[in-house]
Amino acid sequence: MNVELSQNFGKIIRELRKEKKLSQEELGFQSNLHRTYIGMIERGEKNITLENIEKLSKGLDVSMKLIFEKLNKIH
Amino acid sequence: MNVELSQNFGKIIRELRKEKKLSQEELGFQSNLHRTYIGMIERGEKNITLENIEKLSKGLDVSMKLIFEKLNKIH
């Protein structure tokens, strides 16, 4: 697994979640993903799939493009 | 699996590959991914991971942001 990539992706998701003032539990609920999975993503412990990237973008109410725009700046 | 999402992602990869005049085999070599996996991605048969999205973006010599910019237009 490319840990650096997953960790940077996790940083972006955490940043966006905090901007939206959501807890991991609230984001999990809005993304139809488990709270613990959100935590693992934010800590870079998972090689997330495209389907779950889309679920997170919907839960955060941002486009997938925006997520990758931010990721490309730090990675 | 969200087939529509995977199929739309596959369309973008195929479009970019053809723009670059690469065969599936050449893209596979440049992405460090197997040729058959490239075919499966383009046909929307795989729920691709973040790590392989990055490998494809490197093989195509485009940013991940560009891939998702194109995906957001059709999906």
Backbone of each chain as nested JSON, in Angstrom:
{
  "chains": [
    {"id": "A", "residues": [
      {"number": 1, "name": "MET", "atoms": {"N": [0.846, -1.203, 0.0], "CA": [0.0, 0.0, 0.0], "C": [0.874, 1.243, 0.0]}},
      {"number": 2, "name": "ASN", "atoms": {"N": [0.475, 2.258, -0.772], "CA": [1.179, 3.54, -0.816], "C": [0.692, 4.354, 0.387]}},
      {"number": 3, "name": "VAL", "atoms": {"N": [1.413, 4.22, 1.517], "CA": [0.955, 4.824, 2.777], "C": [0.901, 6.346, 2.659]}},
      {"number": 4, "name": "GLU", "atoms": {"N": [1.916, 6.927, 1.987], "CA": [1.949, 8.39, 1.905], "C": [0.709, 8.915, 1.182]}},
      {"number": 5, "name": "LEU", "atoms": {"N": [0.345, 8.248, 0.075], "CA": [-0.848, 8.65, -0.693], "C": [-2.092, 8.552, 0.185]}},
      {"number": 6, "name": "SER", "atoms": {"N": [-2.256, 7.434, 0.877], "CA": [-3.447, 7.238, 1.728], "C": [-3.467, 8.236, 2.877]}},
      {"number": 7, "name": "GLN", "atoms": {"N": [-2.296, 8.515, 3.447], "CA": [-2.245, 9.492, 4.554], "C": [-2.596, 10.895, 4.064]}},
      {"number": 8, "name": "ASN", "atoms": {"N": [-2.079, 11.271, 2.874], "CA": [-2.408, 12.592, 2.349], "C": [-3.888, 12.703, 2.015]}},
      {"number": 9, "name": "PHE", "atoms": {"N": [-4.44, 11.626, 1.466], "CA": [-5.884, 11.614, 1.169], "C": [-6.662, 11.776, 2.478]}},
      {"number": 10, "name": "GLY", "atoms": {"N": [-6.222, 11.081, 3.511], "CA": [-6.888, 11.155, 4.819], "C": [-6.858, 12.553, 5.402]}},
      {"number": 11, "name": "LYS", "atoms": {"N": [-5.717, 13.241, 5.206], "CA": [-5.588, 14.632, 5.696], "C": [-6.637, 15.525, 5.034]}},
      {"number": 12, "name": "ILE", "atoms": {"N": [-6.825, 15.328, 3.719], "CA": [-7.784, 16.154, 2.973], "C": [-9.206, 15.898, 3.5]}},
      {"number": 13, "name": "ILE", "atoms": {"N": [-9.529, 14.62, 3.707], "CA": [-10.886, 14.277, 4.176], "C": [-11.11, 14.88, 5.574]}},
      {"number": 14, "name": "ARG", "atoms": {"N": [-10.103, 14.767, 6.449], "CA": [-10.239, 15.323, 7.816], "C": [-10.429, 16.838, 7.744]}},
      {"number": 15, "name": "GLU", "atoms": {"N": [-9.604, 17.485, 6.881], "CA": [-9.682, 18.957, 6.73], "C": [-11.081, 19.365, 6.296]}},
      {"number": 16, "name": "LEU", "atoms": {"N": [-11.609, 18.683, 5.263], "CA": [-12.945, 19.006, 4.731], "C": [-14.021, 18.73, 5.784]}},
      {"number": 17, "name": "ARG", "atoms": {"N": [-13.881, 17.616, 6.516], "CA": [-14.871, 17.269, 7.548], "C": [-14.917, 18.362, 8.626]}},
      {"number": 18, "name": "LYS", "atoms": {"N": [-13.737, 18.843, 9.025], "CA": [-13.681, 19.877, 10.079], "C": [-14.234, 21.199, 9.562]}},
      {"number": 19, "name": "GLU", "atoms": {"N": [-13.944, 21.494, 8.271], "CA": [-14.509, 22.711, 7.67], "C": [-16.034, 22.691, 7.756]}},
      {"number": 20, "name": "LYS", "atoms": {"N": [-16.597, 21.477, 7.584], "CA": [-18.057, 21.334, 7.589], "C": [-18.588, 21.114, 9.011]}},
      {"number": 21, "name": "LYS", "atoms": {"N": [-17.669, 21.149, 9.977], "CA": [-18.033, 20.962, 11.397], "C": [-18.826, 19.662, 11.61]}},
      {"number": 22, "name": "LEU", "atoms": {"N": [-18.317, 18.596, 11.006], "CA": [-18.949, 17.28, 11.172], "C": [-18.055, 16.397, 12.04]}},
      {"number": 23, "name": "SER", "atoms": {"N": [-18.677, 15.568, 12.892], "CA": [-17.907, 14.542, 13.607], "C": [-17.677, 13.378, 12.638]}},
      {"number": 24, "name": "GLN", "atoms": {"N": [-16.783, 12.455, 12.995], "CA": [-16.575, 11.274, 12.147], "C": [-17.882, 10.488, 12.056]}},
      {"number": 25, "name": "GLU", "atoms": {"N": [-18.62, 10.48, 13.169], "CA": [-19.889, 9.73, 13.201], "C": [-20.896, 10.348, 12.221]}},
      {"number": 26, "name": "GLU", "atoms": {"N": [-20.974, 11.71, 12.252], "CA": [-21.924, 12.402, 11.357], "C": [-21.525, 12.188, 9.899]}},
      {"number": 27, "name": "LEU", "atoms": {"N": [-20.215, 12.291, 9.611], "CA": [-19.765, 12.069, 8.224], "C": [-20.053, 10.631, 7.807]}},
      {"number": 28, "name": "GLY", "atoms": {"N": [-19.815, 9.697, 8.732], "CA": [-20.117, 8.298, 8.431], "C": [-21.574, 8.126, 8.06]}},
      {"number": 29, "name": "PHE", "atoms": {"N": [-22.448, 8.728, 8.855], "CA": [-23.889, 8.621, 8.596], "C": [-24.236, 9.23, 7.235]}},
      {"number": 30, "name": "GLN", "atoms": {"N": [-23.69, 10.424, 6.955], "CA": [-24.026, 11.123, 5.696], "C": [-23.401, 10.449, 4.475]}},
      {"number": 31, "name": "SER", "atoms": {"N": [-22.366, 9.621, 4.719], "CA": [-21.677, 8.956, 3.586], "C": [-22.116, 7.509, 3.422]}},
      {"number": 32, "name": "ASN", "atoms": {"N": [-22.961, 7.053, 4.39], "CA": [-23.354, 5.634, 4.391], "C": [-22.126, 4.726, 4.556]}},
      {"number": 33, "name": "LEU", "atoms": {"N": [-21.197, 5.208, 5.415], "CA": [-19.987, 4.444, 5.752], "C": [-19.875, 4.384, 7.277]}},
      {"number": 34, "name": "HIS", "atoms": {"N": [-19.179, 3.355, 7.799], "CA": [-19.106, 3.217, 9.259], "C": [-18.135, 4.245, 9.841]}},
      {"number": 35, "name": "ARG", "atoms": {"N": [-18.458, 4.7, 11.052], "CA": [-17.625, 5.71, 11.73], "C": [-16.166, 5.241, 11.828]}},
      {"number": 36, "name": "THR", "atoms": {"N": [-15.957, 3.995, 12.161], "CA": [-14.578, 3.503, 12.327], "C": [-13.833, 3.525, 10.983]}},
      {"number": 37, "name": "TYR", "atoms": {"N": [-14.582, 3.292, 9.896], "CA": [-13.956, 3.326, 8.566], "C": [-13.483, 4.75, 8.263]}},
      {"number": 38, "name": "ILE", "atoms": {"N": [-14.283, 5.754, 8.658], "CA": [-13.901, 7.159, 8.461], "C": [-12.576, 7.428, 9.185]}},
      {"number": 39, "name": "GLY", "atoms": {"N": [-12.482, 6.936, 10.41], "CA": [-11.254, 7.127, 11.198], "C": [-10.056, 6.488, 10.521]}},
      {"number": 40, "name": "MET", "atoms": {"N": [-10.261, 5.275, 9.979], "CA": [-9.148, 4.565, 9.306], "C": [-8.714, 5.321, 8.053]}},
      {"number": 41, "name": "ILE", "atoms": {"N": [-9.705, 5.857, 7.303], "CA": [-9.375, 6.639, 6.101], "C": [-8.551, 7.875, 6.494]}},
      {"number": 42, "name": "GLU", "atoms": {"N": [-9.004, 8.568, 7.539], "CA": [-8.331, 9.818, 7.932], "C": [-6.911, 9.549, 8.424]}},
      {"number": 43, "name": "ARG", "atoms": {"N": [-6.685, 8.34, 9.014], "CA": [-5.33, 7.991, 9.489], "C": [-4.488, 7.345, 8.379]}},
      {"number": 44, "name": "GLY", "atoms": {"N": [-5.064, 7.226, 7.177], "CA": [-4.293, 6.675, 6.056], "C": [-4.086, 5.175, 6.143]}},
      {"number": 45, "name": "GLU", "atoms": {"N": [-5.004, 4.5, 6.824], "CA": [-4.84, 3.047, 7.035], "C": [-5.547, 2.228, 5.951]}},
      {"number": 46, "name": "LYS", "atoms": {"N": [-6.217, 2.889, 5.018], "CA": [-6.981, 2.154, 4.012], "C": [-6.633, 2.641, 2.61]}},
      {"number": 47, "name": "ASN", "atoms": {"N": [-6.594, 1.698, 1.66], "CA": [-6.442, 2.075, 0.261], "C": [-7.865, 2.167, -0.295]}},
      {"number": 48, "name": "ILE", "atoms": {"N": [-8.463, 3.337, -0.167], "CA": [-9.888, 3.537, -0.443], "C": [-10.233, 3.25, -1.908]}},
      {"number": 49, "name": "THR", "atoms": {"N": [-11.479, 2.801, -2.146], "CA": [-11.922, 2.535, -3.516], "C": [-12.672, 3.745, -4.084]}},
      {"number": 50, "name": "LEU", "atoms": {"N": [-12.823, 3.727, -5.416], "CA": [-13.516, 4.816, -6.109], "C": [-14.94, 4.984, -5.56]}},
      {"number": 51, "name": "GLU", "atoms": {"N": [-15.607, 3.883, -5.319], "CA": [-16.99, 3.912, -4.826], "C": [-17.066, 4.63, -3.474]}},
      {"number": 52, "name": "ASN", "atoms": {"N": [-16.126, 4.354, -2.59], "CA": [-16.138, 4.994, -1.269], "C": [-15.654, 6.434, -1.343]}},
      {"number": 53, "name": "ILE", "atoms": {"N": [-14.802, 6.749, -2.327], "CA": [-14.416, 8.148, -2.539], "C": [-15.668, 8.944, -2.904]}},
      {"number": 54, "name": "GLU", "atoms": {"N": [-16.505, 8.354, -3.773], "CA": [-17.725, 9.062, -4.17], "C": [-18.671, 9.202, -2.975]}},
      {"number": 55, "name": "LYS", "atoms": {"N": [-18.787, 8.141, -2.144], "CA": [-19.658, 8.222, -0.967], "C": [-19.2, 9.351, -0.037]}},
      {"number": 56, "name": "LEU", "atoms": {"N": [-17.878, 9.455, 0.17], "CA": [-17.337, 10.516, 1.024], "C": [-17.604, 11.895, 0.419]}},
      {"number": 57, "name": "SER", "atoms": {"N": [-17.438, 12.011, -0.902], "CA": [-17.655, 13.331, -1.528], "C": [-19.113, 13.745, -1.35]}},
      {"number": 58, "name": "LYS", "atoms": {"N": [-20.037, 12.773, -1.435], "CA": [-21.46, 13.084, -1.223], "C": [-21.716, 13.439, 0.244]}},
      {"number": 59, "name": "GLY", "atoms": {"N": [-21.08, 12.697, 1.156], "CA": [-21.255, 12.966, 2.586], "C": [-20.73, 14.322, 2.983]}},
      {"number": 60, "name": "LEU", "atoms": {"N": [-19.659, 14.755, 2.306], "CA": [-19.046, 16.064, 2.578], "C": [-19.675, 17.167, 1.744]}},
      {"number": 61, "name": "ASP", "atoms": {"N": [-20.51, 16.749, 0.769], "CA": [-21.147, 17.701, -0.154], "C": [-20.104, 18.525, -0.928]}},
      {"number": 62, "name": "VAL", "atoms": {"N": [-19.091, 17.798, -1.411], "CA": [-18.088, 18.426, -2.283], "C": [-17.896, 17.509, -3.49]}},
      {"number": 63, "name": "SER", "atoms": {"N": [-17.362, 18.063, -4.576], "CA": [-17.121, 17.222, -5.756], "C": [-15.865, 16.375, -5.541]}},
      {"number": 64, "name": "MET", "atoms": {"N": [-15.8, 15.237, -6.235], "CA": [-14.581, 14.428, -6.186], "C": [-13.413, 15.228, -6.755]}},
      {"number": 65, "name": "LYS", "atoms": {"N": [-13.729, 16.081, -7.753], "CA": [-12.687, 16.926, -8.349], "C": [-12.023, 17.801, -7.28]}},
      {"number": 66, "name": "LEU", "atoms": {"N": [-12.823, 18.396, -6.389], "CA": [-12.277, 19.269, -5.345], "C": [-11.344, 18.478, -4.428]}},
      {"number": 67, "name": "ILE", "atoms": {"N": [-11.746, 17.263, -4.079], "CA": [-10.908, 16.424, -3.21], "C": [-9.544, 16.2, -3.868]}},
      {"number": 68, "name": "PHE", "atoms": {"N": [-9.561, 15.902, -5.174], "CA": [-8.294, 15.609, -5.854], "C": [-7.512, 16.878, -6.176]}},
      {"number": 69, "name": "GLU", "atoms": {"N": [-8.211, 17.996, -6.308], "CA": [-7.541, 19.288, -6.476], "C": [-6.698, 19.557, -5.225]}},
      {"number": 70, "name": "LYS", "atoms": {"N": [-7.289, 19.342, -4.046], "CA": [-6.586, 19.548, -2.769], "C": [-5.477, 18.52, -2.62]}},
      {"number": 71, "name": "LEU", "atoms": {"N": [-5.759, 17.258, -3.001], "CA": [-4.746, 16.198, -2.859], "C": [-3.538, 16.496, -3.739]}},
      {"number": 72, "name": "ASN", "atoms": {"N": [-3.8, 16.949, -4.984], "CA": [-2.681, 17.225, -5.897], "C": [-1.778, 18.344, -5.364]}},
      {"number": 73, "name": "LYS", "atoms": {"N": [-2.316, 19.23, -4.502], "CA": [-1.501, 20.325, -3.953], "C": [-0.522, 19.829, -2.896]}},
      {"number": 74, "name": "ILE", "atoms": {"N": [-0.903, 18.747, -2.183], "CA": [-0.002, 18.306, -1.105], "C": [0.702, 16.988, -1.428]}},
      {"number": 75, "name": "HIS", "atoms": {"N": [0.352, 16.401, -2.576], "CA": [0.951, 15.07, -2.862], "C": [1.621, 15.057, -4.225]}}
    ]},
    {"id": "B", "residues": [
      {"number": 1, "name": "MET", "atoms": {"N": [-21.353, -3.145, -6.119], "CA": [-20.469, -2.197, -6.817], "C": [-21.312, -1.196, -7.601]}},
      {"number": 2, "name": "ASN", "atoms": {"N": [-20.906, 0.082, -7.604], "CA": [-21.593, 1.126, -8.357], "C": [-21.091, 1.032, -9.803]}},
      {"number": 3, "name": "VAL", "atoms": {"N": [-21.818, 0.225, -10.631], "CA": [-21.353, -0.072, -11.985], "C": [-21.277, 1.203, -12.827]}},
      {"number": 4, "name": "GLU", "atoms": {"N": [-22.283, 2.08, -12.673], "CA": [-22.302, 3.292, -13.493], "C": [-21.049, 4.144, -13.242]}},
      {"number": 5, "name": "LEU", "atoms": {"N": [-20.686, 4.273, -11.972], "CA": [-19.489, 5.046, -11.597], "C": [-18.242, 4.426, -12.223]}},
      {"number": 6, "name": "SER", "atoms": {"N": [-18.107, 3.098, -12.076], "CA": [-16.923, 2.417, -12.628], "C": [-16.893, 2.51, -14.153]}},
      {"number": 7, "name": "GLN", "atoms": {"N": [-18.066, 2.379, -14.775], "CA": [-18.105, 2.467, -16.248], "C": [-17.734, 3.87, -16.719]}},
      {"number": 8, "name": "ASN", "atoms": {"N": [-18.236, 4.897, -16.016], "CA": [-17.899, 6.275, -16.41], "C": [-16.41, 6.55, -16.198]}},
      {"number": 9, "name": "PHE", "atoms": {"N": [-15.873, 6.025, -15.101], "CA": [-14.426, 6.176, -14.854], "C": [-13.646, 5.497, -15.987]}},
      {"number": 10, "name": "GLY", "atoms": {"N": [-14.113, 4.308, -16.373], "CA": [-13.442, 3.56, -17.453], "C": [-13.462, 4.312, -18.763]}},
      {"number": 11, "name": "LYS", "atoms": {"N": [-14.591, 4.978, -19.035], "CA": [-14.7, 5.775, -20.281], "C": [-13.641, 6.872, -20.297]}},
      {"number": 12, "name": "ILE", "atoms": {"N": [-13.443, 7.53, -19.143], "CA": [-12.464, 8.615, -19.059], "C": [-11.051, 8.079, -19.313]}},
      {"number": 13, "name": "ILE", "atoms": {"N": [-10.745, 6.937, -18.679], "CA": [-9.398, 6.364, -18.852], "C": [-9.172, 5.989, -20.318]}},
      {"number": 14, "name": "ARG", "atoms": {"N": [-10.184, 5.365, -20.939], "CA": [-10.048, 4.974, -22.36], "C": [-9.851, 6.213, -23.232]}},
      {"number": 15, "name": "GLU", "atoms": {"N": [-10.646, 7.26, -22.962], "CA": [-10.552, 8.506, -23.732], "C": [-9.14, 9.101, -23.623]}},
      {"number": 16, "name": "LEU", "atoms": {"N": [-8.628, 9.153, -22.4], "CA": [-7.286, 9.718, -22.171], "C": [-6.223, 8.848, -22.827]}},
      {"number": 17, "name": "ARG", "atoms": {"N": [-6.38, 7.523, -22.729], "CA": [-5.4, 6.595, -23.329], "C": [-5.335, 6.797, -24.85]}},
      {"number": 18, "name": "LYS", "atoms": {"N": [-6.515, 6.951, -25.46], "CA": [-6.557, 7.12, -26.928], "C": [-5.987, 8.476, -27.334]}},
      {"number": 19, "name": "GLU", "atoms": {"N": [-6.261, 9.5, -26.501], "CA": [-5.678, 10.83, -26.775], "C": [-4.151, 10.737, -26.823]}},
      {"number": 20, "name": "LYS", "atoms": {"N": [-3.602, 9.897, -25.939], "CA": [-2.149, 9.744, -25.833], "C": [-1.631, 8.693, -26.828]}},
      {"number": 21, "name": "LYS", "atoms": {"N": [-2.537, 8.13, -27.626], "CA": [-2.187, 7.108, -28.636], "C": [-1.414, 5.932, -28.001]}},
      {"number": 22, "name": "LEU", "atoms": {"N": [-1.925, 5.47, -26.858], "CA": [-1.32, 4.327, -26.176], "C": [-2.231, 3.099, -26.319]}},
      {"number": 23, "name": "SER", "atoms": {"N": [-1.625, 1.922, -26.475], "CA": [-2.412, 0.687, -26.416], "C": [-2.641, 0.37, -24.935]}},
      {"number": 24, "name": "GLN", "atoms": {"N": [-3.55, -0.592, -24.672], "CA": [-3.786, -0.997, -23.28], "C": [-2.489, -1.573, -22.702]}},
      {"number": 25, "name": "GLU", "atoms": {"N": [-1.762, -2.263, -23.598], "CA": [-0.501, -2.882, -23.138], "C": [0.508, -1.802, -22.742]}},
      {"number": 26, "name": "GLU", "atoms": {"N": [0.612, -0.756, -23.606], "CA": [1.574, 0.316, -23.317], "C": [1.184, 1.056, -22.032]}},
      {"number": 27, "name": "LEU", "atoms": {"N": [-0.123, 1.324, -21.873], "CA": [-0.567, 2.019, -20.648], "C": [-0.303, 1.139, -19.429]}},
      {"number": 28, "name": "GLY", "atoms": {"N": [-0.54, -0.168, -19.593], "CA": [-0.266, -1.09, -18.491], "C": [1.191, -1.031, -18.081]}},
      {"number": 29, "name": "PHE", "atoms": {"N": [2.081, -1.033, -19.087], "CA": [3.522, -0.984, -18.801], "C": [3.874, 0.323, -18.102]}},
      {"number": 30, "name": "GLN", "atoms": {"N": [3.356, 1.453, -18.601], "CA": [3.702, 2.772, -18.049], "C": [3.078, 2.995, -16.667]}},
      {"number": 31, "name": "SER", "atoms": {"N": [2.021, 2.208, -16.361], "CA": [1.339, 2.382, -15.07], "C": [1.755, 1.334, -14.05]}},
      {"number": 32, "name": "ASN", "atoms": {"N": [2.599, 0.382, -14.535], "CA": [2.97, -0.741, -13.657], "C": [1.727, -1.542, -13.241]}},
      {"number": 33, "name": "LEU", "atoms": {"N": [0.804, -1.69, -14.216], "CA": [-0.418, -2.48, -14.011], "C": [-0.536, -3.467, -15.176]}},
      {"number": 34, "name": "HIS", "atoms": {"N": [-1.25, -4.6, -14.962], "CA": [-1.343, -5.597, -16.031], "C": [-2.299, -5.128, -17.127]}},
      {"number": 35, "name": "ARG", "atoms": {"N": [-1.974, -5.501, -18.373], "CA": [-2.798, -5.115, -19.536], "C": [-4.259, -5.531, -19.333]}},
      {"number": 36, "name": "THR", "atoms": {"N": [-4.5, -6.712, -18.804], "CA": [-5.878, -7.192, -18.643], "C": [-6.617, -6.352, -17.6]}},
      {"number": 37, "name": "TYR", "atoms": {"N": [-5.856, -5.863, -16.602], "CA": [-6.483, -5.007, -15.584], "C": [-6.935, -3.689, -16.218]}},
      {"number": 38, "name": "ILE", "atoms": {"N": [-6.121, -3.158, -17.132], "CA": [-6.491, -1.921, -17.84], "C": [-7.816, -2.146, -18.588]}},
      {"number": 39, "name": "GLY", "atoms": {"N": [-7.926, -3.281, -19.28], "CA": [-9.163, -3.598, -20.001], "C": [-10.361, -3.665, -19.072]}},
      {"number": 40, "name": "MET", "atoms": {"N": [-10.165, -4.296, -17.903], "CA": [-11.273, -4.427, -16.942], "C": [-11.701, -3.053, -16.415]}},
      {"number": 41, "name": "ILE", "atoms": {"N": [-10.706, -2.185, -16.15], "CA": [-11.022, -0.825, -15.677], "C": [-11.83, -0.077, -16.739]}},
      {"number": 42, "name": "GLU", "atoms": {"N": [-11.37, -0.172, -18.004], "CA": [-12.039, 0.575, -19.077], "C": [-13.463, 0.076, -19.304]}},
      {"number": 43, "name": "ARG", "atoms": {"N": [-13.708, -1.227, -19.031], "CA": [-15.062, -1.778, -19.201], "C": [-15.922, -1.594, -17.934]}},
      {"number": 44, "name": "GLY", "atoms": {"N": [-15.329, -0.971, -16.899], "CA": [-16.103, -0.708, -15.68], "C": [-16.332, -1.942, -14.828]}},
      {"number": 45, "name": "GLU", "atoms": {"N": [-15.403, -2.904, -14.947], "CA": [-15.596, -4.172, -14.224], "C": [-14.897, -4.177, -12.865]}},
      {"number": 46, "name": "LYS", "atoms": {"N": [-14.198, -3.082, -12.543], "CA": [-13.44, -3.054, -11.284], "C": [-13.786, -1.807, -10.476]}},
      {"number": 47, "name": "ASN", "atoms": {"N": [-13.826, -1.963, -9.149], "CA": [-13.975, -0.793, -8.274], "C": [-12.553, -0.402, -7.88]}},
      {"number": 48, "name": "ILE", "atoms": {"N": [-11.937, 0.438, -8.708], "CA": [-10.508, 0.742, -8.609], "C": [-10.166, 1.4, -7.276]}},
      {"number": 49, "name": "THR", "atoms": {"N": [-8.923, 1.179, -6.806], "CA": [-8.474, 1.799, -5.55], "C": [-7.711, 3.089, -5.844]}},
      {"number": 50, "name": "LEU", "atoms": {"N": [-7.54, 3.907, -4.792], "CA": [-6.836, 5.177, -4.91], "C": [-5.417, 4.956, -5.442]}},
      {"number": 51, "name": "GLU", "atoms": {"N": [-4.764, 3.939, -4.951], "CA": [-3.381, 3.644, -5.353], "C": [-3.305, 3.377, -6.862]}},
      {"number": 52, "name": "ASN", "atoms": {"N": [-4.255, 2.613, -7.393], "CA": [-4.242, 2.308, -8.824], "C": [-4.707, 3.496, -9.654]}},
      {"number": 53, "name": "ILE", "atoms": {"N": [-5.55, 4.36, -9.08], "CA": [-5.92, 5.604, -9.767], "C": [-4.654, 6.438, -9.956]}},
      {"number": 54, "name": "GLU", "atoms": {"N": [-3.818, 6.498, -8.915], "CA": [-2.584, 7.28, -9.031], "C": [-1.64, 6.647, -10.06]}},
      {"number": 55, "name": "LYS", "atoms": {"N": [-1.554, 5.303, -10.049], "CA": [-0.684, 4.631, -11.029], "C": [-1.14, 4.96, -12.459]}},
      {"number": 56, "name": "LEU", "atoms": {"N": [-2.453, 4.931, -12.679], "CA": [-2.986, 5.239, -14.014], "C": [-2.69, 6.695, -14.392]}},
      {"number": 57, "name": "SER", "atoms": {"N": [-2.849, 7.605, -13.403], "CA": [-2.609, 9.022, -13.727], "C": [-1.147, 9.229, -14.115]}},
      {"number": 58, "name": "LYS", "atoms": {"N": [-0.251, 8.493, -13.45], "CA": [1.187, 8.595, -13.801], "C": [1.442, 7.979, -15.178]}},
      {"number": 59, "name": "GLY", "atoms": {"N": [0.796, 6.825, -15.437], "CA": [0.978, 6.168, -16.735], "C": [0.457, 7.008, -17.886]}},
      {"number": 60, "name": "LEU", "atoms": {"N": [-0.612, 7.777, -17.609], "CA": [-1.211, 8.646, -18.637], "C": [-0.555, 10.028, -18.658]}},
      {"number": 61, "name": "ASP", "atoms": {"N": [0.271, 10.275, -17.624], "CA": [0.934, 11.591, -17.483], "C": [-0.096, 12.734, -17.388]}},
      {"number": 62, "name": "VAL", "atoms": {"N": [-1.128, 12.474, -16.561], "CA": [-2.122, 13.518, -16.261], "C": [-2.314, 13.532, -14.742]}},
      {"number": 63, "name": "SER", "atoms": {"N": [-2.835, 14.647, -14.232], "CA": [-3.083, 14.706, -12.785], "C": [-4.348, 13.931, -12.434]}},
      {"number": 64, "name": "MET", "atoms": {"N": [-4.436, 13.456, -11.19], "CA": [-5.662, 12.806, -10.731], "C": [-6.818, 13.81, -10.781]}},
      {"number": 65, "name": "LYS", "atoms": {"N": [-6.474, 15.091, -10.535], "CA": [-7.506, 16.137, -10.588], "C": [-8.167, 16.172, -11.967]}},
      {"number": 66, "name": "LEU", "atoms": {"N": [-7.36, 16.086, -13.034], "CA": [-7.906, 16.135, -14.4], "C": [-8.862, 14.956, -14.629]}},
      {"number": 67, "name": "ILE", "atoms": {"N": [-8.466, 13.777, -14.161], "CA": [-9.324, 12.597, -14.334], "C": [-10.688, 12.843, -13.684]}},
      {"number": 68, "name": "PHE", "atoms": {"N": [-10.664, 13.416, -12.465], "CA": [-11.941, 13.62, -11.762], "C": [-12.708, 14.831, -12.288]}},
      {"number": 69, "name": "GLU", "atoms": {"N": [-11.969, 15.777, -12.868], "CA": [-12.636, 16.91, -13.538], "C": [-13.479, 16.359, -14.688]}},
      {"number": 70, "name": "LYS", "atoms": {"N": [-12.894, 15.458, -15.502], "CA": [-13.605, 14.843, -16.633], "C": [-14.729, 13.953, -16.126]}},
      {"number": 71, "name": "LEU", "atoms": {"N": [-14.459, 13.202, -15.034], "CA": [-15.484, 12.29, -14.501], "C": [-16.684, 13.08, -13.988]}},
      {"number": 72, "name": "ASN", "atoms": {"N": [-16.41, 14.201, -13.304], "CA": [-17.519, 14.996, -12.758], "C": [-18.415, 15.572, -13.867]}},
      {"number": 73, "name": "LYS", "atoms": {"N": [-17.863, 15.708, -15.092], "CA": [-18.674, 16.255, -16.203], "C": [-19.665, 15.225, -16.733]}},
      {"number": 74, "name": "ILE", "atoms": {"N": [-19.29, 13.928, -16.637], "CA": [-20.202, 12.918, -17.21], "C": [-20.917, 12.102, -16.136]}},
      {"number": 75, "name": "HIS", "atoms": {"N": [-20.599, 12.333, -14.902], "CA": [-21.185, 11.46, -13.856], "C": [-21.861, 12.275, -12.76]}}
    ]}
  ]
}
